[in-house]
Amino acid sequence: MARSFARRGWVVAGCGTNRHALESLAAELGVPHHIQACDVSSTSDVDAFAAGVLTSLGAPDLLINNAAIINRVAPLWDVTPEEFARVTDININGIHQMCRAFIPAMIQAGRGVIVNFSSGWGRATSPEVAPYCASKWAVEGLTQALAQELPRGLAAVALNPGIIDTDMLRSCWGQEAGDYPTPQAWVEEAVTFLEALGPQDNGRPLTVPA
């Protein structure tokens, strides 16, 4: 998504935990884009990332919270407390961390769309991915409540990206994941969809068109 947004003229601020990939992306995109290592479950990491973005670029027009992990496929009673906590820490608490860091500046600017990535498993369920389902159902509820709190001019949307052939999906479905679009095939349609979001979409549970 970062590359697609940049090609379309957006200035991109992005973060992640894979330092090698981040360094490569930062070198590829160059200035004025802002790419930085950040663990969204870490308050200090998020605060440092937000400070850099807000100082150099100002309030975001589009805040995309898409960081997520999934539990290893297992019945709920075989999931350790540590694994369950890690899923919720990134998938739910990470969204709160980013919202806390950026929304005040967006409110001050009087504009902006917050997109919290949900899932088909945030509106339905499957066995052996209960922690992930719980986290994505929480994203739906969190986003609905946030939408009711935002002032006019801003919007919060829970977005189901659809089914994509990712490493995460392959950890659940194995080779069957290959029946679905790759991230590279998905991204252009998704970015076009994201670019069109505005205040009129506040509170709507949306899905990227197939």
Backbone as JSON Lines, residues from 0, in Angstrom:
{"i":0,"aa":"M","n":[0.82,-1.19,0.0],"ca":[0.0,0.0,0.0],"c":[0.86,1.26,0.0]}
{"i":1,"aa":"A","n":[1.96,1.23,0.75],"ca":[2.8,2.42,0.81],"c":[3.28,2.81,-0.58]}
{"i":2,"aa":"R","n":[3.73,1.84,-1.37],"ca":[4.21,2.14,-2.71],"c":[3.09,2.67,-3.6]}
{"i":3,"aa":"S","n":[1.92,2.07,-3.5],"ca":[0.8,2.5,-4.33],"c":[0.36,3.91,-3.97]}
{"i":4,"aa":"F","n":[0.25,4.22,-2.69],"ca":[-0.11,5.58,-2.29],"c":[0.94,6.58,-2.77]}
{"i":5,"aa":"A","n":[2.21,6.22,-2.62],"ca":[3.27,7.14,-3.04],"c":[3.21,7.4,-4.55]}
{"i":6,"aa":"R","n":[2.96,6.37,-5.34],"ca":[2.86,6.56,-6.8],"c":[1.72,7.48,-7.17]}
{"i":7,"aa":"R","n":[0.68,7.51,-6.34],"ca":[-0.49,8.33,-6.62],"c":[-0.35,9.75,-6.09]}
{"i":8,"aa":"G","n":[0.81,10.07,-5.52],"ca":[1.06,11.43,-5.08],"c":[0.88,11.69,-3.6]}
{"i":9,"aa":"W","n":[0.54,10.66,-2.83],"ca":[0.42,10.84,-1.39],"c":[1.81,10.88,-0.75]}
{"i":10,"aa":"V","n":[1.93,11.63,0.34],"ca":[3.12,11.54,1.18],"c":[2.81,10.49,2.25]}
{"i":11,"aa":"V","n":[3.64,9.47,2.32],"ca":[3.34,8.3,3.15],"c":[4.2,8.3,4.41]}
{"i":12,"aa":"A","n":[3.55,8.07,5.54],"ca":[4.25,7.77,6.78],"c":[3.86,6.34,7.15]}
{"i":13,"aa":"G","n":[4.84,5.5,7.37],"ca":[4.54,4.11,7.66],"c":[5.5,3.55,8.68]}
{"i":14,"aa":"C","n":[5.09,2.47,9.33],"ca":[5.94,1.86,10.33],"c":[5.74,0.35,10.34]}
{"i":15,"aa":"G","n":[6.64,-0.34,11.0],"ca":[6.57,-1.79,11.12],"c":[7.7,-2.26,12.01]}
{"i":16,"aa":"T","n":[7.87,-3.57,12.09],"ca":[8.89,-4.13,12.97],"c":[10.02,-4.84,12.23]}
{"i":17,"aa":"N","n":[9.89,-5.01,10.92],"ca":[10.94,-5.65,10.13],"c":[11.91,-4.57,9.66]}
{"i":18,"aa":"R","n":[13.0,-4.41,10.39],"ca":[13.9,-3.28,10.12],"c":[14.53,-3.35,8.72]}
{"i":19,"aa":"H","n":[14.86,-4.54,8.26],"ca":[15.45,-4.65,6.93],"c":[14.47,-4.18,5.86]}
{"i":20,"aa":"A","n":[13.21,-4.64,5.96],"ca":[12.2,-4.22,4.99],"c":[11.94,-2.73,5.07]}
{"i":21,"aa":"L","n":[11.94,-2.18,6.29],"ca":[11.7,-0.75,6.46],"c":[12.82,0.08,5.84]}
{"i":22,"aa":"E","n":[14.05,-0.34,6.07],"ca":[15.18,0.39,5.49],"c":[15.13,0.36,3.97]}
{"i":23,"aa":"S","n":[14.77,-0.78,3.41],"ca":[14.65,-0.9,1.96],"c":[13.55,-0.01,1.42]}
{"i":24,"aa":"L","n":[12.39,0.01,2.09],"ca":[11.27,0.83,1.65],"c":[11.59,2.31,1.79]}
{"i":25,"aa":"A","n":[12.23,2.69,2.88],"ca":[12.6,4.1,3.08],"c":[13.54,4.57,1.99]}
{"i":26,"aa":"A","n":[14.51,3.75,1.62],"ca":[15.44,4.11,0.57],"c":[14.74,4.21,-0.78]}
{"i":27,"aa":"E","n":[13.79,3.32,-1.01],"ca":[13.05,3.31,-2.27],"c":[12.16,4.54,-2.41]}
{"i":28,"aa":"L","n":[11.44,4.89,-1.35],"ca":[10.49,6.01,-1.43],"c":[11.18,7.35,-1.29]}
{"i":29,"aa":"G","n":[12.18,7.44,-0.42],"ca":[12.92,8.68,-0.24],"c":[12.12,9.77,0.45]}
{"i":30,"aa":"V","n":[12.65,10.98,0.38],"ca":[12.02,12.14,0.98],"c":[10.89,12.61,0.07]}
{"i":31,"aa":"P","n":[9.75,13.08,0.62],"ca":[9.47,13.44,2.01],"c":[8.78,12.33,2.81]}
{"i":32,"aa":"H","n":[8.74,11.12,2.28],"ca":[8.05,10.03,2.98],"c":[8.79,9.71,4.29]}
{"i":33,"aa":"H","n":[8.03,9.18,5.25],"ca":[8.55,8.97,6.6],"c":[8.31,7.51,6.97]}
{"i":34,"aa":"I","n":[9.36,6.71,6.95],"ca":[9.26,5.28,7.26],"c":[10.13,5.01,8.48]}
{"i":35,"aa":"Q","n":[9.56,4.36,9.5],"ca":[10.25,4.23,10.78],"c":[9.87,2.93,11.47]}
{"i":36,"aa":"A","n":[10.82,2.34,12.17],"ca":[10.54,1.15,12.98],"c":[9.63,1.52,14.14]}
{"i":37,"aa":"C","n":[8.63,0.69,14.38],"ca":[7.7,0.96,15.47],"c":[6.88,-0.29,15.75]}
{"i":38,"aa":"D","n":[6.82,-0.69,17.01],"ca":[5.95,-1.77,17.46],"c":[4.69,-1.09,18.0]}
{"i":39,"aa":"V","n":[3.55,-1.32,17.34],"ca":[2.33,-0.59,17.71],"c":[1.83,-0.95,19.11]}
{"i":40,"aa":"S","n":[2.33,-2.02,19.69],"ca":[1.94,-2.37,21.05],"c":[2.78,-1.65,22.1]}
{"i":41,"aa":"S","n":[3.78,-0.89,21.66],"ca":[4.68,-0.18,22.57],"c":[4.32,1.3,22.61]}
{"i":42,"aa":"T","n":[3.96,1.79,23.78],"ca":[3.6,3.2,23.91],"c":[4.77,4.1,23.53]}
{"i":43,"aa":"S","n":[5.96,3.78,23.96],"ca":[7.12,4.62,23.65],"c":[7.42,4.63,22.16]}
{"i":44,"aa":"D","n":[7.3,3.47,21.51],"ca":[7.52,3.4,20.06],"c":[6.5,4.25,19.31]}
{"i":45,"aa":"V","n":[5.23,4.1,19.68],"ca":[4.17,4.84,18.99],"c":[4.32,6.34,19.23]}
{"i":46,"aa":"D","n":[4.64,6.74,20.45],"ca":[4.81,8.16,20.74],"c":[5.95,8.75,19.92]}
{"i":47,"aa":"A","n":[7.04,8.01,19.79],"ca":[8.18,8.51,19.01],"c":[7.83,8.6,17.53]}
{"i":48,"aa":"F","n":[7.14,7.58,17.02],"ca":[6.73,7.6,15.61],"c":[5.79,8.76,15.35]}
{"i":49,"aa":"A","n":[4.77,8.94,16.2],"ca":[3.8,10.01,16.0],"c":[4.45,11.38,16.08]}
{"i":50,"aa":"A","n":[5.37,11.55,17.01],"ca":[6.04,12.85,17.15],"c":[6.79,13.2,15.87]}
{"i":51,"aa":"G","n":[7.48,12.22,15.29],"ca":[8.2,12.47,14.06],"c":[7.28,12.8,12.9]}
{"i":52,"aa":"V","n":[6.18,12.07,12.78],"ca":[5.24,12.31,11.69],"c":[4.56,13.67,11.84]}
{"i":53,"aa":"L","n":[4.05,13.95,13.02],"ca":[3.32,15.2,13.22],"c":[4.22,16.42,13.06]}
{"i":54,"aa":"T","n":[5.48,16.29,13.46],"ca":[6.42,17.4,13.33],"c":[6.77,17.65,11.87]}
{"i":55,"aa":"S","n":[7.01,16.58,11.12],"ca":[7.47,16.75,9.74],"c":[6.35,16.86,8.72]}
{"i":56,"aa":"L","n":[5.22,16.22,8.99],"ca":[4.16,16.14,7.98],"c":[2.83,16.73,8.44]}
{"i":57,"aa":"G","n":[2.62,16.86,9.73],"ca":[1.34,17.34,10.23],"c":[0.34,16.21,10.39]}
{"i":58,"aa":"A","n":[-0.89,16.58,10.68],"ca":[-1.94,15.59,10.93],"c":[-2.23,14.78,9.68]}
{"i":59,"aa":"P","n":[-2.41,13.47,9.81],"ca":[-2.7,12.65,8.63],"c":[-4.11,12.87,8.1]}
{"i":60,"aa":"D","n":[-4.25,12.79,6.79],"ca":[-5.57,12.8,6.17],"c":[-6.21,11.42,6.22]}
{"i":61,"aa":"L","n":[-5.36,10.4,6.26],"ca":[-5.83,9.01,6.27],"c":[-4.93,8.22,7.2]}
{"i":62,"aa":"L","n":[-5.51,7.73,8.29],"ca":[-4.78,6.93,9.26],"c":[-5.23,5.49,9.1]}
{"i":63,"aa":"I","n":[-4.33,4.63,8.65],"ca":[-4.66,3.22,8.39],"c":[-4.01,2.35,9.46]}
{"i":64,"aa":"N","n":[-4.83,1.7,10.25],"ca":[-4.35,0.78,11.28],"c":[-4.53,-0.65,10.78]}
{"i":65,"aa":"N","n":[-3.47,-1.21,10.21],"ca":[-3.57,-2.54,9.63],"c":[-2.62,-3.56,10.24]}
{"i":66,"aa":"A","n":[-1.9,-3.17,11.29],"ca":[-1.0,-4.13,11.94],"c":[-1.82,-5.22,12.62]}
{"i":67,"aa":"A","n":[-1.44,-6.47,12.4],"ca":[-2.17,-7.58,13.02],"c":[-1.35,-8.86,12.94]}
{"i":68,"aa":"I","n":[-1.59,-9.74,13.9],"ca":[-1.04,-11.1,13.86],"c":[-2.19,-12.06,14.14]}
{"i":69,"aa":"I","n":[-1.94,-13.33,13.87],"ca":[-2.94,-14.37,14.13],"c":[-2.32,-15.43,15.03]}
{"i":70,"aa":"N","n":[-3.14,-16.07,15.81],"ca":[-2.65,-17.17,16.65],"c":[-2.34,-18.39,15.79]}
{"i":71,"aa":"R","n":[-1.48,-19.27,16.27],"ca":[-1.29,-20.54,15.59],"c":[-2.62,-21.29,15.66]}
{"i":72,"aa":"V","n":[-2.92,-22.01,14.61],"ca":[-4.2,-22.72,14.54],"c":[-4.3,-23.73,15.68]}
{"i":73,"aa":"A","n":[-5.29,-23.54,16.55],"ca":[-5.44,-24.42,17.72],"c":[-6.77,-24.11,18.38]}
{"i":74,"aa":"P","n":[-7.38,-25.12,19.04],"ca":[-8.58,-24.83,19.83],"c":[-8.23,-23.88,20.96]}
{"i":75,"aa":"L","n":[-9.21,-23.11,21.39],"ca":[-8.97,-22.04,22.35],"c":[-8.27,-22.54,23.61]}
{"i":76,"aa":"W","n":[-8.62,-23.74,24.07],"ca":[-8.04,-24.22,25.32],"c":[-6.57,-24.6,25.19]}
{"i":77,"aa":"D","n":[-6.07,-24.7,23.96],"ca":[-4.66,-24.98,23.75],"c":[-3.84,-23.73,23.46]}
{"i":78,"aa":"V","n":[-4.48,-22.57,23.43],"ca":[-3.77,-21.31,23.21],"c":[-3.25,-20.82,24.56]}
{"i":79,"aa":"T","n":[-1.96,-20.52,24.63],"ca":[-1.4,-20.06,25.9],"c":[-1.85,-18.63,26.2]}
{"i":80,"aa":"P","n":[-1.89,-18.26,27.47],"ca":[-2.22,-16.88,27.81],"c":[-1.28,-15.87,27.15]}
{"i":81,"aa":"E","n":[-0.01,-16.24,27.01],"ca":[0.95,-15.32,26.4],"c":[0.62,-15.09,24.93]}
{"i":82,"aa":"E","n":[0.25,-16.15,24.21],"ca":[-0.09,-16.0,22.79],"c":[-1.39,-15.22,22.63]}
{"i":83,"aa":"F","n":[-2.38,-15.51,23.46],"ca":[-3.65,-14.78,23.39],"c":[-3.4,-13.29,23.64]}
{"i":84,"aa":"A","n":[-2.59,-12.99,24.65],"ca":[-2.32,-11.59,25.0],"c":[-1.57,-10.88,23.87]}
{"i":85,"aa":"R","n":[-0.67,-11.58,23.2],"ca":[0.09,-10.94,22.11],"c":[-0.83,-10.6,20.95]}
{"i":86,"aa":"V","n":[-1.78,-11.48,20.64],"ca":[-2.73,-11.2,19.56],"c":[-3.56,-9.96,19.89]}
{"i":87,"aa":"T","n":[-4.1,-9.9,21.09],"ca":[-4.93,-8.76,21.44],"c":[-4.11,-7.49,21.62]}
{"i":88,"aa":"D","n":[-2.87,-7.64,22.08],"ca":[-2.02,-6.47,22.29],"c":[-1.75,-5.74,20.98]}
{"i":89,"aa":"I","n":[-1.51,-6.48,19.92],"ca":[-1.24,-5.85,18.62],"c":[-2.55,-5.49,17.92]}
{"i":90,"aa":"N","n":[-3.47,-6.43,17.85],"ca":[-4.66,-6.24,17.01],"c":[-5.66,-5.24,17.59]}
{"i":91,"aa":"I","n":[-5.72,-5.13,18.92],"ca":[-6.67,-4.19,19.55],"c":[-5.92,-3.02,20.18]}
{"i":92,"aa":"N","n":[-5.0,-3.32,21.1],"ca":[-4.3,-2.25,21.79],"c":[-3.48,-1.39,20.83]}
{"i":93,"aa":"G","n":[-2.95,-2.03,19.78],"ca":[-2.19,-1.27,18.79],"c":[-3.02,-0.2,18.13]}
{"i":94,"aa":"I","n":[-4.27,-0.51,17.84],"ca":[-5.17,0.49,17.24],"c":[-5.4,1.63,18.22]}
{"i":95,"aa":"H","n":[-5.64,1.29,19.48],"ca":[-5.82,2.35,20.48],"c":[-4.59,3.24,20.58]}
{"i":96,"aa":"Q","n":[-3.4,2.62,20.57],"ca":[-2.17,3.41,20.66],"c":[-2.07,4.41,19.51]}
{"i":97,"aa":"M","n":[-2.35,3.98,18.3],"ca":[-2.23,4.87,17.15],"c":[-3.32,5.94,17.15]}
{"i":98,"aa":"C","n":[-4.53,5.56,17.55],"ca":[-5.61,6.54,17.63],"c":[-5.29,7.6,18.68]}
{"i":99,"aa":"R","n":[-4.83,7.16,19.83],"ca":[-4.47,8.09,20.89],"c":[-3.4,9.07,20.44]}
{"i":100,"aa":"A","n":[-2.46,8.58,19.63],"ca":[-1.32,9.41,19.21],"c":[-1.68,10.4,18.1]}
{"i":101,"aa":"F","n":[-2.64,10.03,17.23],"ca":[-2.87,10.87,16.04],"c":[-4.21,11.6,16.01]}
{"i":102,"aa":"I","n":[-5.24,11.05,16.63],"ca":[-6.57,11.65,16.47],"c":[-6.65,13.08,17.02]}
{"i":103,"aa":"P","n":[-6.03,13.42,18.15],"ca":[-6.11,14.81,18.59],"c":[-5.64,15.81,17.54]}
{"i":104,"aa":"A","n":[-4.57,15.5,16.83],"ca":[-4.09,16.39,15.77],"c":[-5.07,16.43,14.6]}
{"i":105,"aa":"M","n":[-5.72,15.3,14.3],"ca":[-6.7,15.26,13.23],"c":[-7.93,16.1,13.6]}
{"i":106,"aa":"I","n":[-8.34,16.01,14.87],"ca":[-9.47,16.82,15.33],"c":[-9.13,18.31,15.23]}
{"i":107,"aa":"Q","n":[-7.91,18.66,15.61],"ca":[-7.49,20.06,15.53],"c":[-7.48,20.54,14.09]}
{"i":108,"aa":"A","n":[-7.08,19.65,13.17],"ca":[-7.06,20.01,11.74],"c":[-8.46,20.03,11.15]}
{"i":109,"aa":"G","n":[-9.4,19.35,11.79],"ca":[-10.78,19.34,11.32],"c":[-11.07,18.4,10.19]}
{"i":110,"aa":"R","n":[-10.19,17.41,10.0],"ca":[-10.37,16.49,8.87],"c":[-9.65,15.18,9.15]}
{"i":111,"aa":"G","n":[-9.99,14.17,8.35],"ca":[-9.25,12.92,8.41],"c":[-10.15,11.71,8.54]}
{"i":112,"aa":"V","n":[-9.67,10.59,8.01],"ca":[-10.38,9.31,8.06],"c":[-9.49,8.3,8.76]}
{"i":113,"aa":"I","n":[-10.04,7.62,9.75],"ca":[-9.33,6.54,10.45],"c":[-9.89,5.22,9.94]}
{"i":114,"aa":"V","n":[-9.03,4.37,9.4],"ca":[-9.44,3.07,8.88],"c":[-8.81,1.99,9.74]}
{"i":115,"aa":"N","n":[-9.63,1.26,10.45],"ca":[-9.16,0.16,11.29],"c":[-9.45,-1.16,10.58]}
{"i":116,"aa":"F","n":[-8.39,-1.88,10.24],"ca":[-8.58,-3.12,9.51],"c":[-9.23,-4.17,10.4]}
{"i":117,"aa":"S","n":[-10.36,-4.65,9.94],"ca":[-11.08,-5.74,10.56],"c":[-10.79,-7.01,9.74]}
{"i":118,"aa":"S","n":[-11.78,-7.83,9.53],"ca":[-11.6,-9.09,8.83],"c":[-12.97,-9.71,8.58]}
{"i":119,"aa":"G","n":[-13.02,-10.66,7.66],"ca":[-14.23,-11.47,7.57],"c":[-14.48,-12.19,8.89]}
{"i":120,"aa":"W","n":[-13.38,-12.47,9.63],"ca":[-13.49,-13.09,10.94],"c":[-13.74,-12.05,12.04]}
{"i":121,"aa":"G","n":[-14.03,-10.82,11.64],"ca":[-14.53,-9.83,12.58],"c":[-16.04,-9.69,12.48]}
{"i":122,"aa":"R","n":[-16.64,-10.45,11.51],"ca":[-18.08,-10.41,11.32],"c":[-18.66,-11.82,11.25]}
{"i":123,"aa":"A","n":[-17.79,-12.81,11.32],"ca":[-18.15,-14.23,11.36],"c":[-17.05,-14.92,12.15]}
{"i":124,"aa":"T","n":[-17.13,-16.23,12.3],"ca":[-16.12,-16.96,13.07],"c":[-15.73,-18.25,12.38]}
{"i":125,"aa":"S","n":[-14.6,-18.79,12.8],"ca":[-14.15,-20.12,12.39],"c":[-13.47,-20.77,13.58]}
{"i":126,"aa":"P","n":[-13.41,-22.1,13.58],"ca":[-12.74,-22.78,14.69],"c":[-11.23,-22.6,14.62]}
{"i":127,"aa":"E","n":[-10.6,-22.66,15.76],"ca":[-9.14,-22.69,15.92],"c":[-8.46,-21.35,15.65]}
{"i":128,"aa":"V","n":[-9.25,-20.29,15.46],"ca":[-8.7,-18.93,15.36],"c":[-9.48,-18.01,16.29]}
{"i":129,"aa":"A","n":[-9.92,-18.54,17.43],"ca":[-10.76,-17.76,18.34],"c":[-10.09,-16.46,18.81]}
{"i":130,"aa":"P","n":[-8.8,-16.46,19.18],"ca":[-8.2,-15.2,19.61],"c":[-8.23,-14.14,18.51]}
{"i":131,"aa":"Y","n":[-7.94,-14.56,17.29],"ca":[-7.98,-13.61,16.17],"c":[-9.4,-13.11,15.94]}
{"i":132,"aa":"C","n":[-10.37,-14.02,15.95],"ca":[-11.77,-13.6,15.78],"c":[-12.16,-12.61,16.87]}
{"i":133,"aa":"A","n":[-11.8,-12.91,18.11],"ca":[-12.14,-12.01,19.22],"c":[-11.55,-10.63,19.0]}
{"i":134,"aa":"S","n":[-10.3,-10.58,18.53],"ca":[-9.65,-9.29,18.32],"c":[-10.32,-8.49,17.22]}
{"i":135,"aa":"K","n":[-10.74,-9.17,16.15],"ca":[-11.34,-8.44,15.04],"c":[-12.79,-8.05,15.31]}
{"i":136,"aa":"W","n":[-13.51,-8.86,16.08],"ca":[-14.83,-8.42,16.53],"c":[-14.67,-7.18,17.42]}
{"i":137,"aa":"A","n":[-13.62,-7.14,18.22],"ca":[-13.36,-5.96,19.05],"c":[-13.07,-4.74,18.2]}
{"i":138,"aa":"V","n":[-12.35,-4.93,17.1],"ca":[-12.08,-3.81,16.19],"c":[-13.39,-3.21,15.67]}
{"i":139,"aa":"E","n":[-14.34,-4.07,15.33],"ca":[-15.63,-3.59,14.84],"c":[-16.33,-2.73,15.9]}
{"i":140,"aa":"G","n":[-16.37,-3.22,17.14],"ca":[-17.04,-2.48,18.2],"c":[-16.3,-1.2,18.56]}
{"i":141,"aa":"L","n":[-14.99,-1.29,18.66],"ca":[-14.18,-0.11,18.96],"c":[-14.42,0.98,17.92]}
{"i":142,"aa":"T","n":[-14.44,0.59,16.66],"ca":[-14.58,1.57,15.59],"c":[-15.96,2.19,15.57]}
{"i":143,"aa":"Q","n":[-16.99,1.4,15.84],"ca":[-18.34,1.95,15.91],"c":[-18.44,2.99,17.01]}
{"i":144,"aa":"A","n":[-17.87,2.68,18.17],"ca":[-17.91,3.64,19.28],"c":[-17.09,4.89,18.95]}
{"i":145,"aa":"L","n":[-15.92,4.71,18.36],"ca":[-15.09,5.84,17.97],"c":[-15.82,6.75,16.99]}
{"i":146,"aa":"A","n":[-16.54,6.15,16.05],"ca":[-17.29,6.94,15.07],"c":[-18.31,7.85,15.74]}
{"i":147,"aa":"Q","n":[-18.88,7.39,16.84],"ca":[-19.86,8.2,17.57],"c":[-19.2,9.33,18.35]}
{"i":148,"aa":"E","n":[-17.92,9.2,18.61],"ca":[-17.2,10.2,19.4],"c":[-16.6,11.31,18.54]}
{"i":149,"aa":"L","n":[-16.34,11.04,17.28],"ca":[-15.62,11.99,16.43],"c":[-16.47,13.21,16.09]}
{"i":150,"aa":"P","n":[-15.84,14.38,15.98],"ca":[-16.58,15.56,15.56],"c":[-16.84,15.53,14.05]}
{"i":151,"aa":"R","n":[-17.71,16.42,13.61],"ca":[-18.02,16.53,12.18],"c":[-16.74,16.79,11.38]}
{"i":152,"aa":"G","n":[-16.65,16.17,10.23],"ca":[-15.48,16.34,9.38],"c":[-14.52,15.18,9.42]}
{"i":153,"aa":"L","n":[-14.64,14.33,10.44],"ca":[-13.79,13.15,10.55],"c":[-14.63,11.9,10.39]}
{"i":154,"aa":"A","n":[-13.98,10.78,10.16],"ca":[-14.69,9.51,10.02],"c":[-13.82,8.38,10.55]}
{"i":155,"aa":"A","n":[-14.48,7.36,11.09],"ca":[-13.82,6.11,11.47],"c":[-14.55,4.96,10.79]}
{"i":156,"aa":"V","n":[-13.79,4.08,10.18],"ca":[-14.35,2.98,9.39],"c":[-13.66,1.68,9.78]}
{"i":157,"aa":"A","n":[-14.44,0.64,10.02],"ca":[-13.9,-0.72,10.15],"c":[-13.92,-1.36,8.78]}
{"i":158,"aa":"L","n":[-12.76,-1.77,8.3],"ca":[-12.63,-2.26,6.92],"c":[-12.23,-3.72,6.88]}
{"i":159,"aa":"N","n":[-13.07,-4.54,6.24],"ca":[-12.72,-5.92,5.93],"c":[-11.96,-5.89,4.6]}
{"i":160,"aa":"P","n":[-10.68,-6.25,4.58],"ca":[-9.92,-6.17,3.33],"c":[-10.28,-7.25,2.32]}
{"i":161,"aa":"G","n":[-11.05,-8.25,2.75],"ca":[-11.34,-9.38,1.87],"c":[-10.32,-10.5,2.11]}
{"i":162,"aa":"I","n":[-10.39,-11.53,1.28],"ca":[-9.51,-12.69,1.45],"c":[-8.31,-12.53,0.52]}
{"i":163,"aa":"I","n":[-7.12,-12.51,1.1],"ca":[-5.88,-12.25,0.36],"c":[-4.89,-13.36,0.66]}
{"i":164,"aa":"D","n":[-4.15,-13.74,-0.35],"ca":[-3.15,-14.8,-0.21],"c":[-1.91,-14.24,0.5]}
{"i":165,"aa":"T","n":[-1.95,-14.27,1.82],"ca":[-0.84,-13.78,2.63],"c":[-0.26,-14.92,3.45]}
{"i":166,"aa":"D","n":[0.9,-14.66,4.06],"ca":[1.49,-15.66,4.96],"c":[0.53,-15.98,6.1]}
{"i":167,"aa":"M","n":[-0.22,-14.96,6.57],"ca":[-1.16,-15.18,7.65],"c":[-2.24,-16.17,7.21]}
{"i":168,"aa":"L","n":[-2.79,-15.96,6.01],"ca":[-3.84,-16.86,5.54],"c":[-3.29,-18.27,5.32]}
{"i":169,"aa":"R","n":[-2.07,-18.37,4.8],"ca":[-1.48,-19.69,4.56],"c":[-1.24,-20.45,5.87]}
{"i":170,"aa":"S","n":[-1.03,-19.71,6.97],"ca":[-0.87,-20.39,8.25],"c":[-2.15,-21.09,8.68]}
{"i":171,"aa":"C","n":[-3.28,-20.65,8.12],"ca":[-4.58,-21.26,8.45],"c":[-5.04,-22.22,7.38]}
{"i":172,"aa":"W","n":[-4.91,-21.81,6.12],"ca":[-5.51,-22.56,5.02],"c":[-4.5,-23.32,4.16]}
{"i":173,"aa":"G","n":[-3.22,-23.14,4.42],"ca":[-2.22,-23.82,3.62],"c":[-2.28,-23.4,2.16]}
{"i":174,"aa":"Q","n":[-2.12,-24.37,1.25],"ca":[-2.05,-24.08,-0.18],"c":[-3.37,-23.53,-0.74]}
{"i":175,"aa":"E","n":[-4.48,-23.75,-0.04],"ca":[-5.76,-23.23,-0.51],"c":[-5.75,-21.7,-0.58]}
{"i":176,"aa":"A","n":[-4.87,-21.07,0.17],"ca":[-4.78,-19.61,0.12],"c":[-4.4,-19.12,-1.27]}
{"i":177,"aa":"G","n":[-3.74,-19.97,-2.03],"ca":[-3.34,-19.6,-3.39],"c":[-4.49,-19.39,-4.34]}
{"i":178,"aa":"D","n":[-5.71,-19.75,-3.93],"ca":[-6.89,-19.52,-4.77],"c":[-7.36,-18.07,-4.73]}
{"i":179,"aa":"Y","n":[-6.74,-17.26,-3.88],"ca":[-7.19,-15.89,-3.68],"c":[-6.14,-14.9,-4.17]}
{"i":180,"aa":"P","n":[-6.53,-13.63,-4.34],"ca":[-5.59,-12.64,-4.9],"c":[-4.36,-12.46,-4.03]}
{"i":181,"aa":"T","n":[-3.24,-12.2,-4.68],"ca":[-2.02,-11.85,-3.96],"c":[-2.13,-10.41,-3.46]}
{"i":182,"aa":"P","n":[-1.31,-10.02,-2.49],"ca":[-1.33,-8.62,-2.06],"c":[-1.08,-7.66,-3.2]}
{"i":183,"aa":"Q","n":[-0.21,-8.04,-4.13],"ca":[0.1,-7.17,-5.26],"c":[-1.12,-6.96,-6.17]}
{"i":184,"aa":"A","n":[-1.92,-8.01,-6.33],"ca":[-3.13,-7.89,-7.15],"c":[-4.23,-7.14,-6.42]}
{"i":185,"aa":"W","n":[-4.25,-7.27,-5.12],"ca":[-5.3,-6.65,-4.29],"c":[-5.1,-5.16,-4.09]}
{"i":186,"aa":"V","n":[-3.84,-4.73,-4.03],"ca":[-3.54,-3.41,-3.49],"c":[-4.1,-2.25,-4.31]}
{"i":187,"aa":"E","n":[-4.09,-2.34,-5.64],"ca":[-4.54,-1.2,-6.43],"c":[-6.03,-0.94,-6.23]}
{"i":188,"aa":"E","n":[-6.81,-2.01,-6.21],"ca":[-8.25,-1.86,-5.96],"c":[-8.46,-1.31,-4.55]}
{"i":189,"aa":"A","n":[-7.69,-1.8,-3.6],"ca":[-7.86,-1.38,-2.21],"c":[-7.5,0.09,-2.03]}
{"i":190,"aa":"V","n":[-6.41,0.53,-2.61],"ca":[-5.99,1.92,-2.45],"c":[-6.99,2.86,-3.12]}
{"i":191,"aa":"T","n":[-7.48,2.49,-4.29],"ca":[-8.53,3.3,-4.93],"c":[-9.74,3.43,-4.02]}
{"i":192,"aa":"F","n":[-10.12,2.35,-3.38],"ca":[-11.25,2.35,-2.45],"c":[-10.97,3.25,-1.25]}
{"i":193,"aa":"L","n":[-9.77,3.13,-0.69],"ca":[-9.4,3.91,0.47],"c":[-9.36,5.41,0.16]}
{"i":194,"aa":"E","n":[-8.87,5.76,-1.01],"ca":[-8.78,7.16,-1.39],"c":[-10.14,7.85,-1.44]}
{"i":195,"aa":"A","n":[-11.19,7.08,-1.69],"ca":[-12.53,7.65,-1.86],"c":[-13.28,7.82,-0.54]}
{"i":196,"aa":"L","n":[-12.71,7.33,0.57],"ca":[-13.41,7.43,1.84],"c":[-13.43,8.87,2.34]}
{"i":197,"aa":"G","n":[-14.53,9.21,3.03],"ca":[-14.65,10.56,3.58],"c":[-15.61,10.59,4.73]}
{"i":198,"aa":"P","n":[-15.94,11.8,5.21],"ca":[-16.84,11.93,6.38],"c":[-18.17,11.21,6.21]}
{"i":199,"aa":"Q","n":[-18.61,11.07,4.96],"ca":[-19.89,10.4,4.71],"c":[-19.86,8.92,5.08]}
{"i":200,"aa":"D","n":[-18.68,8.37,5.28],"ca":[-18.54,6.94,5.59],"c":[-18.41,6.68,7.09]}
{"i":201,"aa":"N","n":[-18.49,7.69,7.9],"ca":[-18.26,7.52,9.34],"c":[-19.18,6.45,9.93]}
{"i":202,"aa":"G","n":[-18.54,5.47,10.58],"ca":[-19.27,4.41,11.27],"c":[-19.72,3.25,10.4]}
{"i":203,"aa":"R","n":[-19.44,3.33,9.09],"ca":[-19.91,2.25,8.21],"c":[-18.94,1.07,8.23]}
{"i":204,"aa":"P","n":[-19.42,-0.16,8.41],"ca":[-18.56,-1.34,8.26],"c":[-18.43,-1.65,6.77]}
{"i":205,"aa":"L","n":[-17.24,-1.53,6.24],"ca":[-17.04,-1.63,4.79],"c":[-16.14,-2.81,4.44]}
{"i":206,"aa":"T","n":[-16.18,-3.18,3.16],"ca":[-15.37,-4.27,2.64],"c":[-14.76,-3.84,1.31]}
{"i":207,"aa":"V","n":[-13.48,-4.09,1.12],"ca":[-12.85,-3.78,-0.16],"c":[-13.54,-4.61,-1.25]}
{"i":208,"aa":"P","n":[-13.98,-3.99,-2.35],"ca":[-14.64,-4.77,-3.41],"c":[-13.76,-5.88,-3.93]}
{"i":209,"aa":"A","n":[-14.37,-7.03,-4.2],"ca":[-13.6,-8.18,-4.72],"c":[-13.15,-7.88,-6.14]}
